[in-house]
Amino acid sequence: MASNGYDLWLRYAPVEDQTLLTTYQEQFQSVYFKGGSSKLDVAQKELKRGITGMLGQNIVLNPSFSDKNTLIIASAKNLNTAISASLEKDLKDLGEEGFIIKSINTNGKNVIVVTANTDQGILYGTFKLLMLMQENRDLSAINRVEKPKIDLRILNHWDNLDRTVERGYAGFSLWNWQKLPGFIDQRYIDYARANASIGINGTVLTNVNANALVLTPRYIDKVTALADVFRPYGIKVYLTARFSAPIEIGGLETADPLDPKVKQWWKAKSDEIYQKIPDFGGFLVKANSEGQPGPQNYGRSHVDGANMLADAVSPHGGIVMWRAFVYSEDDATDRAKQAYSEFVPFDGQFRDNVIIQVKNGPIDFQPREPFHPMFGAMPKTPLMIEFQLTQEYLGFSTHLVYLPKLFEEVLQADTYQEGKGSTVAKVIDGSLHDKKITGMAGVANIGTDINWTGHPFAEANWYGFGRLAWDPELDSRDIAKEWLRATFSNKEEFVNTMEQVMIDSREAVVNYMTPLGLHHMMDTGHHYGPGPWVDNLSRADWNPVYYHKADSLGIGFDRTKSGSDAVDQYAPELAKRFNDPKTTPEEFLLWFHHLPWDYKLKNGESLWNGIALKYQEGVDEVGTLIKTWGKMKPYVDAARFNEVSMLLDIQLKEAKWWRDACLLYFQQFSQQPLPAGVEKPAETLDYFKSLRFPYAPGN
Ligand code: GCU
């Protein structure tokens, strides 16, 4: 079935297996599904759409029960007593968003029941039923009880009001502010469908580098229109709050969070928003970071700032997501240490409706970072994790990189904060320390491109983020399989081959960009391509040389006790492990250590040879990917097949560019030849250094 990718994983392609098709048709012969609320109405619409597509038949949704029913979709209070009694135990634990899909024997025959405590649960259950069918699963003995493990499952759009997207590589912003509120783009609805189908229940519409204008009445009306579109899908709208807004749009002289007039201004502003959007989610704030204003401008702390905003939204049930992505230009020690140093002492001082949003690693969304040491270190403060779906540092929307593999690695990392097994996932889902609010944010990779994300495979990163936000214990491999089946094909040869390709794609990008713990070597500003030589930016910690510290003696950032001592921000077990290169996992070696070029790696190679071979391995992995994709032609429509093929060719070129530029640059210090097996660079170092990209996207 041809596709331009617009349908994402909601393609509802015809079921090809004839036996299964017949079974499904029987199971959909008599459906009870009464509408009556906006949520149920969108669930019904989706069901009809899915069934028409997959089974090639229209279905009638009966508003009253009959003995003939083969499928019943109804919230618990509308089920007949025999069925609801049999599900009582499961229903009790289901909460507001969970659902049950179960095949139940009643009156001597099997009926599939989709039920929940709420209409929202019914909507999620309906989407899941359709997804299971897209995966061609047998429903005859189905028994699924699901509820999200995380409360806030939220996309962060770094979208500006002029429709550019900071670090966006998939076109312009979806939000057509000029035409809102009058014009509702079909995209808004399809965006909401896609999100609801994977359980995403919140969206921050605007960039963390915020513009106060969005808080003015004219824009609030536009935001209201979007909130109205998203509401039936269970998606709340949030905005970024520019800390200096009281000055910029409120006419005040200060934005000091302890000033009564400032407090009053935010309270009134919140009241104004909630009057139009009663379920407005709240604010996301980037304060005192990379030039953004914040409480520290007035000698106040993050606690003062966050709590002031929290008080403004709390009468309406709103929350504040306060970001921990802070690093000051005056700190001479180590950028990686700063967020922890600034925030951990405040543990327990934030209001109940504040959650601190922490990037997955201590620097900035690199191809690989150790987990952020704040996770597990603030037992009395809700922390949400922030992942980046848009590939700012991982090849934009040109490189095929399956990010759920990266997310899973972080989520499954053990913080040891309460002994062995204290994984980041358990910090995030609130089970390690009992937390009032839990959350996971993903910086969106979505724009106006026809396929939403630029690269057909980048759709999987949106999908996988939603799935992991629903359940951070999921296996990234299973997620890849679901997505492949729904998005491309159910053919086993295809799914099994591409699943492995997706899994391997993450390590490939680490290898050809920043192997063995290297990080932040992207060319600066736009972050497109390698720039390990860059050393001329105003702030030391914006320069790649700050991170790799290559010199004639060796390479890497010494974060041991005798270096910056960043290791000490981890639990004692890990601090000890990371402090010694011999016990540091090699994938983090140069993150924590500055080591001589002849340092011996576990495989017996010298560090120099090891680095060079890793770069080559990364390039080779892309080569393998291209060969494998070539064999997938019979399973994929021509349009998407060609698109991916072209993108993979660019990825290979860029992987070689990374390898050659970095190795030529480091070779100046190592003074050693490239080991056997590593291809000779095609260009000189000067050539690579001369490249300029003034119009690289996303900047
Ligand atoms: C990175 C990114 C910025 C972004 C920042 C943030 O530094 O390059 O564009 O604003 O992260 O997360 O705030």
Boltz pocket constraint, residues with backbone or C-beta under 6 A from the ligand:
constraints:
  - pocket:
      binder: B
      contacts: [[A, 166], [A, 167], [A, 208], [A, 209], [A, 286], [A, 290], [A, 325], [A, 364], [A, 392], [A, 525]]
      max_distance: 6.0
